[in-house]
Amino acid sequence: MDILEVKSLSKAFGGVAALKDVSFDVPEGQIRGFIGPNGAGKTTLFSLIAGAVRPTAGKVTLRDGNITGKKPSALVKMGVVRTHQIVRPFRALSVLENVQLAVHFGRHAVTSLATARERAMDALKLVGLDGKAKMLASALSLGEQKRLEVARALATAPSILMLDEICGGLAATETKNMLDLVCRIREGGTTVLYIEHDMKAVMSVCDTITVLNFGQKLAEGKPEEIQNNDSVIEAYLGKSTLRAHTSG
């Protein structure tokens, strides 16, 4: 069963098309990857789905309900949550307080501080930060701040979690740990949409990959299909490399 359907989604900024007629369906429980060169429209796509930007045209459907253009706060209540490329913790608050806030504004918001704290600690345990709950968020490393960003998103109890380059800037071991976390999140019943520039990372965890180029959908398929798609290779590496690839 599809949890998310995107139909003919388009967005223009001042006459410049950032996204043009993009369509895809995401089955529930899938890890769907989104790749493409810089400026391909990946983050714009996430912003449209998450309600941060209104589309010029097209439709986004969540379990047969039209969510096109709904505000981010409303979508969080419906179970659609995203992270950002640049981490944005409340630096003057503790790690635990950062996640507690997310619980209060999540899909199953609570008024009890004790319940919010318990749910926040559950999210921190999942991402491996429960031992640093009392630290200021500003004292965490980049990798830890990225995990905190994921914990805050998880604390809202999402049915769809959109991860935007969560492995960017991480060392190899940190990247592996983050990918293991992504798989655990899916195993817990959350559908994951995942933008990443690290091709090895995307290929290792995604069930299906959608490729964007110049704001349009270039290709879609299983990781092995995308790896061997000449149009994708050309978009990333250019025609000369494509010729070398096909002749080798």
C-alpha positions in Angstrom: 0.0 0.0 0.0 1.3 3.5 -0.9 1.6 5.9 2.0 2.6 8.8 -0.1 1.7 9.8 -3.7 3.3 12.8 -5.5 1.6 13.8 -8.8 3.0 16.3 -11.3 4.6 18.4 -8.6 6.1 21.6 -9.9 7.6 24.8 -8.3 8.9 28.0 -9.9 10.7 30.8 -8.1 10.5 34.1 -10.0 9.9 32.3 -13.3 12.7 29.8 -12.8 11.5 26.2 -12.5 13.1 24.4 -9.6 10.9 21.4 -10.0 8.9 20.3 -13.0 6.1 17.7 -13.2 7.6 15.2 -10.7 5.6 12.2 -9.9 6.2 9.1 -7.7 4.6 6.7 -5.2 6.1 5.5 -2.0 5.0 2.2 -0.5 4.5 2.1 3.3 7.6 0.9 5.1 10.0 1.7 2.3 13.3 3.6 2.4 13.1 5.7 -0.7 16.3 7.5 -1.8 16.5 10.7 -3.8 19.7 11.6 -5.6 20.8 14.0 -8.3 23.5 16.6 -9.0 23.6 19.9 -7.0 20.6 22.0 -8.0 18.6 19.0 -9.1 15.6 20.0 -7.0 15.9 17.4 -4.1 15.6 19.8 -1.2 12.9 21.8 -3.0 10.9 18.5 -3.3 11.3 17.9 0.4 10.2 21.4 1.2 7.1 21.0 -0.9 6.1 17.7 0.7 6.8 19.0 4.2 4.8 22.2 3.6 7.6 24.7 3.9 6.9 25.8 0.3 3.7 25.8 -1.6 3.8 24.1 -5.1 3.1 26.0 -8.3 1.2 22.9 -9.5 0.7 19.3 -8.6 -0.6 17.3 -5.7 0.7 15.4 -2.6 -1.4 12.7 -1.1 -0.9 11.0 2.3 -2.9 7.8 2.6 -5.6 9.0 0.2 -5.8 12.4 1.8 -4.8 15.6 0.0 -2.0 17.4 2.0 -0.9 19.7 -0.7 0.2 23.1 0.7 -0.7 22.3 4.3 1.5 24.1 6.9 4.4 22.2 8.4 2.8 22.3 11.9 -0.3 20.6 10.6 1.8 18.0 8.7 3.8 17.1 11.8 0.4 16.4 13.5 -0.4 14.1 10.5 3.0 12.3 10.8 5.1 14.0 8.2 8.4 15.3 9.5 11.7 16.3 8.0 15.3 17.0 9.1 17.5 19.7 7.5 21.0 19.6 5.9 22.2 22.2 8.4 21.5 21.1 11.9 19.4 23.5 14.0 19.4 22.5 17.7 18.4 24.9 20.4 22.0 25.3 21.5 21.3 26.8 24.9 19.1 23.9 25.9 20.1 20.4 26.9 20.0 17.5 24.6 17.0 16.1 26.5 15.2 19.5 26.5 15.6 19.7 22.7 13.8 16.4 22.2 11.2 17.1 24.9 10.0 20.1 23.0 9.5 18.0 19.9 7.3 15.6 21.9 5.0 18.4 23.0 4.5 19.5 19.4 4.3 16.0 17.9 1.6 13.8 16.5 0.6 12.5 19.9 1.3 15.7 21.9 1.3 15.4 25.7 0.9 17.9 28.5 2.6 15.7 31.2 6.3 16.7 31.6 7.1 13.2 32.9 5.6 11.5 29.9 7.3 13.9 27.5 10.6 13.2 29.2 10.1 9.4 28.9 9.3 9.7 25.2 12.3 12.0 24.7 14.6 9.5 26.4 13.2 6.7 24.2 14.2 8.7 21.1 17.6 9.5 22.5 18.2 5.8 23.3 17.3 4.9 19.7 19.9 7.3 18.3 22.5 6.5 21.0 22.5 9.9 22.8 20.8 8.9 26.1 24.2 9.1 27.8 24.5 12.8 26.9 21.0 13.8 27.7 22.1 16.5 30.3 24.7 18.1 28.0 24.1 21.3 26.2 23.3 20.7 22.6 26.0 23.2 21.6 28.6 20.8 23.2 27.8 17.9 20.8 30.0 17.1 17.8 28.6 17.5 14.3 27.8 13.8 14.1 26.0 13.9 17.5 24.1 17.0 16.5 22.9 15.2 13.4 21.7 12.3 15.6 20.0 14.8 17.8 18.2 16.2 14.7 16.9 12.7 14.0 15.9 12.2 17.6 13.8 15.4 17.6 12.1 14.2 14.4 11.4 10.8 15.9 10.0 12.3 19.1 7.1 13.6 17.0 6.1 10.0 16.2 6.3 10.3 12.4 4.8 7.9 9.9 7.0 9.5 7.2 10.5 10.7 8.1 12.4 12.8 5.6 16.1 12.8 6.1 18.1 15.5 4.2 21.8 14.6 3.9 22.2 13.3 7.4 25.6 11.7 6.5 27.0 14.9 5.1 30.4 15.7 6.8 30.5 12.5 8.8 33.5 10.1 9.0 33.2 6.6 7.7 32.3 5.0 11.1 29.8 7.8 11.8 28.2 7.2 8.4 27.9 3.5 9.0 26.3 4.1 12.4 23.8 6.6 10.9 22.8 4.1 8.1 22.3 1.4 10.7 20.0 3.9 12.5 18.0 4.5 9.3 17.4 0.8 9.0 16.3 0.5 12.6 13.9 3.4 12.1 12.3 1.6 9.1 12.2 -1.6 11.1 10.2 0.3 13.7 7.5 1.0 11.1 8.4 4.4 9.8 8.7 5.1 6.1 11.9 7.0 5.2 12.5 9.4 2.4 16.3 10.0 2.1 18.3 12.6 0.2 22.0 11.9 0.2 25.1 12.8 -2.0 27.0 9.8 -0.7 26.2 7.2 -3.4 27.5 4.3 -1.4 25.3 5.2 1.5 22.2 5.5 -0.7 22.8 2.3 -2.5 23.3 0.3 0.7 20.0 1.1 2.5 17.4 2.2 -0.1 14.8 -0.1 -1.6 14.1 2.3 -4.5 15.9 5.4 -5.7 14.4 8.3 -7.6 16.9 10.4 -9.6 16.3 14.1 -10.2 18.2 16.3 -12.7 17.4 19.9 -13.6 14.2 19.7 -11.5 12.8 16.7 -13.4 12.6 13.0 -12.7 15.4 11.4 -14.7 15.1 7.7 -13.5 13.7 5.5 -10.9 14.4 1.9 -9.8 16.3 -0.4 -7.5 19.8 0.6 -6.5 21.5 -1.8 -9.0 19.3 -0.5 -11.8 20.2 3.1 -11.0 23.9 2.3 -10.7 23.9 1.0 -14.3 21.6 3.6 -15.8 23.5 5.5 -18.6 21.4 8.6 -18.2 22.2 8.7 -14.5 25.9 8.2 -15.1 25.9 11.0 -17.7 24.1 13.4 -15.4 26.7 12.9 -12.6 29.8 12.3 -14.6 29.4 13.7 -18.1 29.4 12.2 -21.6 33.1 11.5 -21.7 32.9 9.4 -18.6 29.8 7.7 -19.9 31.6 6.7 -23.0 34.5 5.2 -20.9 31.9 3.4 -18.7 30.1 1.9 -21.6 33.1 0.9 -23.6 35.0 -0.6 -20.7 
